[in-house]
Amino acid sequence: MTRVLVLDSENKNALAAIRSLGRHGLTVISGSSRRLTRGSLSRFSSGRVIYPSPEDEDAFVSSIIKSAETLGIDVVLPIGDATTRAASKHKAVIAQHAAVPVADWTAMQIASSKEETVAFAMRQGVQVPRTYDDKVAVKQFPVVVKRSLGAGGVRYVNDAAELERVDSNGAVIQDFIPGEGYGFFALFDRGRERAIFMHRRIREYPVTGGASTAAESLYDETLRDLGLRLLRALDWHGVAMVEFKKDSRDSQYKLMEINPKFWGSLDLAIVSGVDFPWLTVKMALGELDEDVTDYRVGVRFRWVFDDLMHLAARPSSFTDVMRDFRESVADDVSPDDVKPAIFDAAKTVGSLVTRAATGRLRRPHGDVRLPDSDASQDDTLARLSDFLAREFAQHQPRNVLDAGCGFDSARAGFPVPIEFKNACVVGIDISSSALDRNRLLDERIVGDLQTYPLPRNAFDVVVCWDVLEHLPRPYEALENLVASTRPGGLIILGLPNVLAVKSLVAKLTPYSFHVWAAATAFGAPRNPAEGGPIPTHLRLSLRPSRLVRFFEDQGLTVEYLAIYGPGRLSRALPRRWMRIAWRVTTAVAKIVSLGRAESERSEVIAILRTEASPQ
């Protein structure tokens, strides 16, 4: 029977490998430099080996060789950074006693060094965050300072004074990239891919950027091509993860790092149909006959105790976390292997207490402050105006849908000039009287955006401005609008940022208060038909991160996305008591939301493009 020594058994991905190989009937020995680990507690571990720290390479390699000889090990499977690097560097020696499926040292040095990876990726034409040679070169913030070798050592920096205090020796300094995390994973056999997999990160801990606590399998040709380009150019051997962020500002993948080993979210690939540990062992023994490139997409997986850390750090994710429990999403608590779960539960409690006591629970890597909304508003709207001007100069729309237009059209409330020359503008609204008063429309539809059967693939541009927050089922309306947009067409959305203080106040107060406040502070009419406040629902599901996920699920390309503020509301209020009341309200909202509430960035703009028809 094949015998495999799985190293770094303290790691959750090592436990995934131990379970995978054990369930395939292999004899698995768990190895670590620690005495008690989650992997050694697994019922699929037939024994354990304690070895010296891989930082002492000579002692480590000698110990591994001795264990291979004594225990009759066929394959040594390193999991962590240090063991993988040591195994690669001394591969020729270890391979005389057991197969060790890791990359050659030359490729490993490039992949395991973030500094080398950046230079290599740029030569391959893969986009990377702007990388600075030293602190003096940094002219804009926020930036990320991260250790060049291995995982961890990440620090977010928001200004020059803070950067000066950070130790950047042995680190790279890069621009912070906003957006969601994506991963390309592969098993290579001497430069040829034998198995591939991709996922997107749903939740993570630390919440500002860390390991996945929930993720979902997907397939994306662009992501695949970028990952394959890098690993083929490295003539890779063994497993690797190529990690990207999809920049929310331009929807382009930006390389974060190459992870030259088994990755933390390994469980998801296994349950989706790509059993990397099993495939790697078979390849190491020369028994892998078929490539694995097909797998189930849309599979979700969560790491229960890591996800509880995420929830503790970001309570606003409670609904999402609980939904995964209700929907029985796959997880790493295995009913037939419970001891590791007990170990993880105890470890999580200890970590929660320690991090909370030291103030490192929510932002252990530091906070990220994006540019102030007042300072960035003019730039935000200028970029929006430039984009629309270029778009309509090249593609003048012929059919436009003004969704929820009311009596004066969405264009009246749009923050930049927008004109549709020679276009047929169709308006839809639930109010026939409002439609009759609207003189900017060519055709009128009385109907509910959530249910009305709009014509499919009919409109070049769909505008939906300050409407979604008034609907009880906004995503049904969005699906309807997407279906009505022709392939390659644009959808222009505007709505409040539901995480802004102004939105939270609107959600938690009665409609009568909205009418009174608007009339008292700004002299607004009390009747909605005359321009007064309209009853609002402001679903928390309309938060920006959830919107972006919906856009991706619908196959939409985000051409433009901005969260901005039209200026400080406290300064716009006409009376002193109103300004004081608003400042107090903002302070209370910040405290109750644990700092999540946005004081100024109250508006969201998104411009989306539907998928073009195949040629």
C-alpha positions in Angstrom: 0.0 0.0 0.0 1.3 3.5 -0.9 2.6 5.4 2.1 2.5 9.2 2.1 4.1 11.6 4.5 2.1 14.8 4.7 4.1 17.7 6.2 2.8 20.8 8.1 -0.1 18.9 9.6 -1.0 21.9 11.7 -2.4 23.6 8.6 -6.1 23.2 7.5 -4.9 22.4 3.9 -2.8 19.6 5.4 -5.9 18.2 7.1 -7.7 18.3 3.7 -4.8 16.4 2.1 -4.7 13.8 4.9 -8.5 13.2 4.6 -8.4 13.0 0.9 -5.5 10.4 0.7 -6.9 8.4 3.6 -10.3 8.1 2.0 -8.5 6.8 -1.1 -7.1 4.0 1.0 -3.5 5.3 1.3 -1.5 5.1 4.5 -1.0 8.6 5.6 1.6 9.8 8.1 1.2 13.3 9.5 4.3 15.4 10.0 4.9 18.6 11.8 7.5 20.5 13.9 4.7 20.7 16.6 3.6 17.9 18.9 -0.2 18.3 18.7 -1.9 19.3 15.4 -5.3 19.1 13.8 -3.9 16.7 11.2 -2.4 14.3 13.7 -5.8 14.1 15.4 -7.5 13.0 12.2 -8.7 9.3 12.1 -7.1 9.2 8.6 -3.6 9.7 10.0 -2.0 6.4 10.7 1.0 7.9 12.6 2.9 11.0 13.1 6.4 12.4 12.7 7.9 15.3 14.5 10.7 17.0 12.6 13.0 20.0 13.2 11.9 23.4 12.0 12.5 23.7 8.2 14.4 26.9 8.9 17.2 24.6 9.9 17.4 23.1 6.5 20.1 20.5 7.1 18.4 19.0 10.2 15.0 19.2 8.5 16.1 17.3 5.4 18.0 14.7 7.4 14.9 14.1 9.5 12.7 13.7 6.5 15.1 11.3 4.8 15.3 9.2 8.0 11.5 9.1 8.3 11.2 8.1 4.7 13.6 5.2 5.2 12.2 4.1 8.5 8.6 4.2 7.6 8.8 3.2 4.0 7.5 6.4 2.6 6.7 6.5 -1.1 5.8 10.2 -1.4 6.6 13.2 0.7 4.0 16.0 0.4 5.1 19.4 1.8 2.2 21.7 2.4 3.6 25.0 4.0 5.9 27.7 2.7 9.1 26.8 4.5 8.8 23.0 4.0 8.0 23.4 0.3 11.0 25.7 -0.2 13.3 23.4 1.7 12.0 20.4 -0.2 12.6 22.2 -3.5 16.1 23.3 -2.7 17.1 19.8 -1.6 14.8 17.9 -4.0 17.6 15.8 -5.6 18.7 14.4 -2.2 15.2 13.7 -0.9 14.1 12.1 -4.2 16.7 9.4 -3.7 14.5 8.1 -0.8 10.9 9.2 -1.8 9.1 11.0 -4.5 8.7 14.7 -3.8 6.5 16.5 -6.3 7.6 20.1 -6.0 9.0 22.6 -8.5 12.7 22.9 -9.2 14.6 25.4 -7.2 15.1 27.9 -10.0 11.3 28.2 -10.6 10.6 28.1 -6.8 12.8 31.1 -6.1 10.8 33.2 -8.6 7.4 32.0 -7.4 8.1 32.3 -3.7 9.6 35.8 -3.8 6.9 38.5 -4.4 9.7 40.8 -5.7 10.8 38.3 -8.2 7.2 37.4 -9.1 6.3 41.0 -9.9 9.3 41.3 -12.3 8.5 37.9 -13.9 4.8 38.7 -14.4 5.5 42.0 -16.0 7.8 40.2 -18.5 4.9 37.9 -19.3 2.5 40.8 -19.8 0.4 40.1 -16.7 -0.9 43.1 -14.8 0.4 43.7 -11.3 -0.2 46.5 -8.7 2.2 49.4 -9.1 5.3 48.4 -7.1 7.7 50.9 -5.6 11.4 50.6 -5.2 11.5 52.3 -1.9 9.4 54.5 0.5 10.5 57.7 -1.1 8.9 56.7 -4.5 5.4 56.4 -2.9 3.3 59.4 -3.8 -0.2 58.1 -3.3 -2.0 56.0 -0.7 -3.2 53.5 0.5 -0.3 51.1 -0.1 0.4 47.5 1.1 3.7 46.5 2.6 4.1 42.8 2.6 6.8 40.3 3.3 8.6 39.3 0.0 9.1 35.6 1.1 6.3 33.5 2.4 2.8 34.3 3.7 1.8 36.9 6.2 3.6 40.0 7.2 1.0 42.3 5.5 0.5 45.9 6.6 -1.9 48.5 5.1 -0.5 52.1 5.1 -2.5 55.2 4.5 -0.1 58.1 4.6 3.6 59.0 4.4 4.0 59.4 8.2 2.7 55.9 8.8 4.8 54.5 6.0 7.9 56.0 7.6 7.2 54.0 10.8 6.8 50.7 9.0 9.8 48.4 8.6 10.0 47.6 4.9 13.2 45.6 5.0 12.7 42.4 3.0 9.2 43.6 1.9 7.6 44.9 -1.3 5.5 48.1 -1.3 2.5 48.1 -3.7 -0.7 50.1 -4.4 -3.7 48.7 -2.6 -6.1 47.1 -5.1 -9.8 47.2 -4.2 -11.9 44.3 -5.3 -12.6 40.6 -4.8 -10.0 37.8 -4.6 -9.8 35.1 -7.3 -7.6 32.1 -7.5 -6.3 29.9 -10.3 -5.0 26.5 -9.1 -3.1 23.8 -11.1 -1.1 20.7 -11.0 1.8 20.7 -13.5 4.0 17.8 -14.7 7.3 19.3 -15.9 5.7 22.3 -17.6 2.4 20.7 -18.7 -0.9 21.2 -16.8 -2.6 18.1 -15.6 -5.4 19.6 -13.5 -6.9 23.0 -13.1 -9.4 24.7 -10.9 -10.6 28.3 -10.2 -12.5 30.0 -7.4 -13.6 33.4 -6.1 -13.3 34.4 -2.5 -16.6 35.2 -0.8 -15.4 35.9 2.8 -12.0 36.1 4.3 -10.1 36.6 7.5 -8.5 39.0 8.2 -11.4 40.9 6.6 -9.0 43.4 4.9 -7.3 40.6 3.1 -6.5 37.1 4.2 -7.3 33.4 3.8 -10.7 32.4 2.5 -13.3 31.6 5.1 -15.9 31.0 2.3 -15.4 30.5 -1.4 -17.1 29.4 -4.5 -15.9 27.5 -7.5 -16.1 29.1 -10.9 -14.7 28.9 -14.4 -13.3 32.1 -16.1 -11.3 31.8 -19.3 -9.4 35.1 -18.7 -8.4 33.9 -15.2 -7.4 30.5 -16.6 -5.3 32.0 -19.4 -3.4 34.3 -17.0 -2.6 31.5 -14.6 -1.5 29.1 -17.3 0.7 31.8 -18.9 2.6 32.3 -15.8 3.0 28.6 -14.8 3.9 27.5 -18.3 6.6 30.2 -18.5 8.0 28.9 -15.2 8.1 25.3 -16.6 6.3 24.5 -13.4 6.1 21.1 -11.6 3.7 20.2 -8.8 0.8 22.3 -7.5 0.5 26.1 -7.4 -2.0 28.8 -6.8 -1.9 32.0 -8.8 -3.8 34.6 -6.8 -5.5 37.7 -8.3 -7.7 40.5 -7.3 -10.3 41.8 -9.8 -9.9 45.5 -9.6 -13.3 47.0 -8.9 -12.2 50.2 -10.7 -11.5 48.7 -14.1 -12.6 45.0 -13.7 -9.1 43.8 -14.7 -7.3 41.0 -12.9 -4.2 42.2 -11.0 -1.7 39.5 -9.8 -1.2 39.4 -6.0 1.2 36.5 -5.8 2.1 33.0 -6.9 1.6 30.5 -4.1 4.0 27.7 -5.0 2.4 25.1 -2.8 -0.9 23.7 -1.6 -3.3 26.5 -0.7 -5.6 27.1 2.2 -8.9 26.6 0.3 -7.9 23.1 -0.9 -11.1 21.6 0.4 -13.2 23.5 -2.1 -11.3 22.0 -5.1 -11.7 18.5 -3.7 -15.5 18.7 -3.2 -15.8 20.3 -6.6 -14.2 17.3 -8.3 -10.5 18.2 -8.5 -8.8 16.1 -5.8 -5.3 17.7 -6.0 -3.7 15.7 -3.2 -4.7 12.4 -4.8 -3.8 13.6 -8.3 -0.4 14.8 -7.0 0.5 11.5 -5.4 -0.6 9.6 -8.6 1.6 12.0 -10.7 4.5 11.5 -8.4 4.3 7.8 -8.8 3.8 8.0 -12.6 0.3 6.7 -12.4 -1.7 9.8 -13.5 -3.3 8.8 -16.8 -5.9 11.5 -17.5 -5.9 15.3 -17.2 -8.6 16.8 -15.0 -10.0 20.1 -16.4 -13.7 19.7 -15.8 -15.3 20.3 -12.4 -18.5 21.5 -10.8 -18.9 25.3 -10.8 -21.0 27.2 -8.3 -20.0 24.9 -5.4 -19.7 26.9 -2.2 -17.5 25.8 0.8 -16.9 27.4 4.1 -14.3 26.8 6.8 -16.6 27.0 9.9 -14.2 28.3 12.6 -12.4 30.6 10.3 -15.8 32.0 9.2 -16.7 32.6 12.8 -13.5 34.7 13.1 -14.7 36.7 10.0 -18.1 37.1 11.6 -16.6 38.4 14.9 -14.5 40.9 13.0 -17.4 41.9 10.6 -20.8 41.5 12.3 -22.5 43.0 9.3 -21.9 39.7 7.4 -24.2 37.8 9.9 -26.9 37.4 7.2 -24.5 35.9 4.7 -22.9 33.6 7.2 -26.2 32.3 8.5 -27.5 31.8 5.0 -24.7 29.4 4.4 -25.7 27.5 7.5 -29.3 27.3 6.4 -28.4 26.3 2.9 -26.2 23.5 4.1 -23.1 24.7 2.3 -20.3 22.2 2.4 -17.8 22.8 5.2 -14.7 21.3 6.9 -16.4 19.9 10.0 -16.5 16.2 9.0 -18.9 14.0 10.9 -16.7 11.0 10.4 -13.6 12.8 11.6 -14.6 15.0 14.6 -11.4 15.4 16.6 -9.9 18.0 14.3 -13.1 20.1 14.8 -12.8 19.9 18.5 -9.2 21.1 18.2 -10.2 23.9 15.9 -13.0 25.0 18.2 -10.6 25.4 21.2 -8.0 27.1 19.1 -10.7 29.6 17.7 -11.9 30.5 21.2 -8.3 31.2 22.3 -7.6 33.2 19.2 -10.8 35.3 19.6 -10.0 36.1 23.2 -6.3 37.0 22.4 -7.1 39.1 19.4 -9.9 41.0 21.1 -7.8 41.7 24.1 -4.9 43.0 22.0 -7.2 45.0 19.6 -6.1 42.8 16.7 -9.4 41.2 15.9 -10.9 43.4 13.3 -7.9 44.9 11.5 -4.7 42.9 12.4 -3.0 44.2 9.3 -4.2 47.8 9.8 -7.1 49.6 8.2 -7.5 50.7 4.6 -8.7 54.3 4.1 -9.6 55.0 0.5 -9.4 58.6 -0.6 -11.8 61.0 1.2 -15.1 61.3 -0.5 -15.1 65.1 -0.6 -11.7 65.1 -2.2 -12.5 62.4 -4.8 -16.0 63.5 -5.8 -15.0 65.9 -8.6 -12.6 63.3 -9.9 -15.3 60.6 -9.6 -17.9 62.5 -11.6 -15.3 63.8 -14.2 -14.3 60.2 -14.9 -18.0 59.2 -15.2 -18.6 62.1 -17.6 -15.5 61.2 -19.7 -16.6 57.5 -19.9 -20.1 58.3 -21.1 -18.9 60.9 -23.6 -16.5 58.4 -25.2 -19.1 55.6 -25.1 -21.9 57.7 -26.8 -19.5 59.2 -29.3 -18.6 55.7 -30.5 -22.0 54.0 -30.1 -25.0 56.4 -30.2 -27.9 54.4 -28.6 -31.1 54.0 -30.6 -33.4 52.6 -27.9 -33.2 53.7 -24.3 -35.2 52.5 -21.3 -35.7 54.9 -18.5 -36.6 52.6 -15.6 -38.7 54.1 -12.8 -38.6 57.4 -14.6 -41.3 59.3 -12.6 -42.5 62.6 -13.9 -39.1 64.2 -14.8 -36.9 61.3 -16.0 -33.8 59.8 -14.4 -31.7 62.2 -16.4 -32.9 65.1 -14.3 -31.2 63.6 -11.2 -28.1 62.3 -13.0 -24.9 63.9 -11.5 -23.4 64.7 -15.0 -25.0 65.8 -18.3 -26.4 62.9 -20.3 -28.0 63.2 -23.7 -29.5 60.6 -26.0 -29.6 62.2 -29.5 -32.0 60.7 -31.9 -32.8 57.9 -29.6 -36.3 56.5 -28.8 -36.6 56.8 -25.0 -39.1 54.5 -23.4 -40.1 55.1 -19.8 -41.6 52.7 -17.3 -43.2 53.6 -14.0 -46.0 52.4 -11.8 -47.6 55.9 -11.9 -49.6 56.7 -15.0 -50.0 60.3 -13.9 -46.2 60.7 -13.5 -45.7 59.2 -17.0 -48.3 61.7 -18.5 -46.4 64.6 -17.0 -43.0 63.4 -18.3 -42.2 65.3 -21.5 -38.8 63.6 -22.1 -40.3 60.3 -23.2 -41.2 59.0 -26.6 -43.1 55.9 -25.3 -44.6 55.1 -21.9 -45.2 51.9 -20.1 -47.3 51.7 -16.9 -45.9 48.7 -15.0 -43.9 47.4 -12.1 -40.2 46.8 -12.8 -40.2 43.7 -10.7 -42.9 41.9 -12.7 -43.6 43.7 -16.0 -42.5 41.5 -19.0 -40.1 43.9 -20.6 -39.1 43.0 -24.2 -35.9 40.9 -24.3 -32.7 42.2 -25.8 -34.5 45.4 -26.8 -32.5 48.4 -25.4 -29.0 49.7 -26.1 -29.0 51.6 -22.8 -31.0 51.1 -19.6 -31.0 53.9 -16.9 -32.2 53.1 -13.4 -31.6 56.0 -11.1 -32.6 56.2 -7.5 -35.2 53.5 -8.0 -33.9 50.2 -6.6 -34.0 51.4 -3.0 -37.8 51.9 -3.3 -38.5 48.3 -4.4 -39.2 45.4 -2.0 -37.6 42.9 -4.5 -34.8 44.9 -6.2 -32.9 41.9 -7.6 -36.0 40.7 -9.5 -36.1 44.2 -11.1 -32.4 44.0 -11.9 -32.8 40.6 -13.5 -35.6 42.0 -15.6 -33.5 45.0 -16.7 -30.5 42.8 -17.6 -32.8 40.6 -19.8 -34.1 43.6 -21.6 -30.7 45.0 -22.5 -29.2 43.9 -25.8 -25.9 42.0 -25.9 -23.1 44.5 -25.4 -25.5 47.1 -24.1 -25.1 49.4 -21.1 -27.0 49.5 -17.8 -26.5 52.6 -15.7 -27.5 52.3 -12.1 -27.6 54.9 -9.3 -28.7 54.1 -5.7 -27.8 55.0 -2.1 -25.0 53.3 -0.4 -27.0 51.3 2.2 -24.0 51.3 4.5 -23.9 55.1 4.7 -25.2 56.8 7.9 -27.8 58.7 5.9 -29.2 55.4 4.5 -29.2 53.7 7.9 -31.2 56.6 9.4 -33.7 56.4 6.5 -34.0 52.6 7.0 -34.6 52.8 10.8 -37.0 55.8 10.9 -40.6 55.9 9.7 -41.7 57.5 6.4 -43.4 60.4 8.2 -40.0 61.4 9.6 -38.5 61.4 6.1 -41.2 63.8 4.9 -40.8 66.0 8.0 -37.0 66.1 7.7 -36.9 66.8 4.0 -39.4 69.6 4.4 -37.9 71.1 7.5 -34.2 71.0 6.4 -34.5 71.6 2.6 -38.0 72.9 2.0 -39.0 69.8 0.0 -42.6 69.2 -1.0 -44.5 66.7 1.3 -46.2 65.0 -1.6 -44.2 62.4 -3.5 -46.0 63.3 -6.7 -44.6 66.8 -6.4 -41.0 65.8 -5.7 -41.3 64.9 -2.1 -39.7 61.8 -0.4 -40.8 58.4 -1.8 -41.2 55.5 0.7 -38.0 53.5 0.7 -37.1 49.9 1.6 -33.2 50.1 1.5 -32.5 46.4 1.7 -29.1 45.6 3.2 -28.7 43.2 0.3 -28.1 46.2 -1.9 -24.7 46.8 -0.2 -21.9 47.3 -2.8 -20.2 43.9 -2.2 -23.5 42.1 -2.8 -24.2 44.1 -5.9 -20.8 43.2 -7.4 -21.5 39.5 -6.7 -24.8 39.8 -8.5 -23.1 41.5 -11.5 -20.7 38.7 -11.8 -23.4 36.0 -11.5 -25.2 37.7 -14.3 -22.1 37.8 -16.5 -22.0 41.6 -16.5 -18.8 43.5 -17.0 -18.3 46.4 -14.6 -17.2 49.3 -16.7 -17.4 51.9 -14.0 -18.1 51.6 -10.2 -17.9 54.4 -7.7 -19.0 55.0 -4.1 -18.8 58.7 -3.4 -20.4 61.5 -1.4 -22.0 64.8 -2.7 -20.4 66.7 0.2 -20.8 66.7 3.9 -24.5 66.7 4.8 -23.7 68.4 8.2 -22.5 71.5 6.3 -25.5 71.6 4.0 -28.1 71.7 6.9 -29.4 75.2 7.3 -29.7 75.4 11.1 -27.1 74.9 13.8 -29.3 72.4 15.9 -29.7 70.3 12.7 -25.9 70.1 12.2 -25.3 69.2 15.8 -28.0 66.5 15.7 -26.5 65.0 12.5 -23.0 64.9 14.0 -24.4 63.1 17.1 -26.3 60.7 14.9 -23.2 59.9 12.8 -21.1 59.3 15.9 -23.8 56.9 17.4 -24.1 55.1 14.0 -20.3 54.6 13.9 -20.2 53.1 17.4 -23.2 50.8 16.9 -21.8 49.6 13.5 -18.3 49.1 14.9 -17.0 51.7 12.5 -18.6 50.1 9.4 -21.1 53.0 8.7 -19.9 55.4 6.0 -20.3 59.0 7.2 -20.0 60.7 3.7 -19.8 58.1 0.9 -23.6 57.9 0.5 -24.1 57.3 -3.2 -23.3 54.4 -5.6 -22.9 54.6 -9.3 -22.4 51.5 -11.5 -22.2 51.2 -15.3 -22.4 47.6 -16.5 -22.1 46.0 -19.9 -24.0 42.9 -20.9 -22.1 40.1 -22.6 -21.7 40.6 -26.3 -23.1 38.0 -28.7 -20.5 35.6 -30.1 -19.3 36.5 -33.5 
